Amino acid sequence: MSFQFRDLHPLVAIGTATDRYAGWVGQIYTPGRYAGHITRRTHEVGGRPFVEEVLPVGSVEEYFEHFGVLELDATFYRPLLDEHLHPTETFHLLRTYADHLKKGDRVILHSGIYGTVQSVDSDSLQIRIAENVKIKIAKNAVAGLANDEAAAS
């Protein structure tokens, strides 16, 4: 299943900050694909418990079949290293998202540079940023996936 947004300018990308929302199973995510891998987190809202069901990070691959942008908003407010300079949970979350990048994905770097992934190593990517111009970058330099129009130029 693929969604088309009528009359959307080619340089406008739609996305959300709720890529792991289990409520989208059957709408965005394939029913049964994540069975047994959905976790539950309990929060308190207005003094009452609220249970949130969350898909595994790997669901991001299916998410990008429908959306061109993912906002990882929590990562902007949480440190990547703790007071002892050890990686935090947020660091590991971003690393897990980066592990799902694959050859051909179009990305935007924190520096604003667009490119296309050419190869993936454990800690780095080789991306093509222009005709016959490839650079090696750290995976954590990727700000997100870019839409096809912006990255193709």
N, C-alpha and C positions, 0 to 999 in steps of 0.2 A: 504494500500500500504506500502511495506517495501523495503528498498534499501539494496542490498548486495554489498560489495566491495570485488571483487575477489582478492585472494592471499594476503589479508591484514593480517599481523601478529596478533594473538589474543590479544597481549598486546598493540597494537596500536589502539587508539581511535580517531575518526574523529569528529570534531565539528566546531563551528563558533562563532563569536561574534555578529552575526546578527540574533538571535533567533526570534525577533519580527518583522522581515522584511515582510511587507504585500505583497511584490512582489512574495513571495513563495506560496501564496494561489493558490491551484490547482496543485502545485508540491510537497510540503511538507505538507501543511495545507489543510484541507478539505474545499472545496468551500462552502460558506454560513455559516459555523460554527461560524464565528466571525462578521457576518454582523451586522451593527449597533454598533459595539464595536471597530472599527478601528479609531484611532485618527490621526490627521494631525498636523505635526510640520513644521513650516517654518524656514529655515536657509538661510543665505546669503553665496553664493559661488561665488567668483570672481566678487563681486558687484551686483550679480543677485540673486533674490529669488529662492529658491529650496524647494519644498514641499515634505516632507517625510511622508509616511503612516506607522503607527505603530500598531501592534497587541497588545491586552492586555497581561499582564504578565502571565495570566493563560494559554496562548498558549504554554508555556514551557512544559506542560504535553505532548502535541502532538509532540513537537520538539524532546523530548527524546524517542519517538517511533522510531526515525530515527538516532539520533546521541547520542554518549555516553559521549560527553564533551560539556560544554558551557563555553565560556570565558566571564566573566563579566568585561571586561577591564576598563570601566569607573569607576568602584568601586575602582580600585587601585589608581586613581589619585584624588579622591574627599574625603574629610573628612567625617567621620561618625557622628561626633559631631561638633556643631558650637562653636563659642567663648564663649557662655554661657553654654556649655556642654549639649545643647539640641540636640536630634536626627535630622539629616539632611534628605533631600529628598533621598539621597543615602542609608542611614540607613533603611528608610522605604521601598525602593525598594528591598534591600536584604532580609528584613523581609517578603515581599510579595512573593519572590521566595521561601524562606524557607517554607512558608505556603503550598506550593504545593508538599512538600515531603510526601511520603506515605510509609506504611509498605512494606518492601521488597526492597525498593530502596537501591542501593549500593552507598555509599558516601565516599569521602575522606575529612578528616579534615585538617584544616590549619596546624596542627602538623605533617601531613604526615601519620596518622593512617587511615587504611581502615576499613570499617564496613558495616553492613547491618541494616537498620532501623527496629526495632522491634515494637516500638510504638511512637506515636506523641502526644505531649501535646501543649498547647498554646505557651510556650516559650522554650520548651526543647524536646529532642529526647532521646529515649533509643536505643542504637545501640549495636549489637553483634560484638565484635572484635576478638573473638576466641571461640572455643568450650566451652560452659558453662561460658563465660565471657561477661557480659553486663555492659555497662557504661551509665550514664546519662550525656548528654552534652547540652549546650546552642545551639539553632538552628543556631546562627551566627558563631559557630565554624566549620560549614560545608563549605569547600572550593568549593565543586561541587559534581556532580554525578560521580561515578567511573565506568569503564567498568566492565563487568561481570568477566572476567578472573582475573584481579588484585584484585578485592574485595573478590572473592570467596575463596582465599587461606587463 
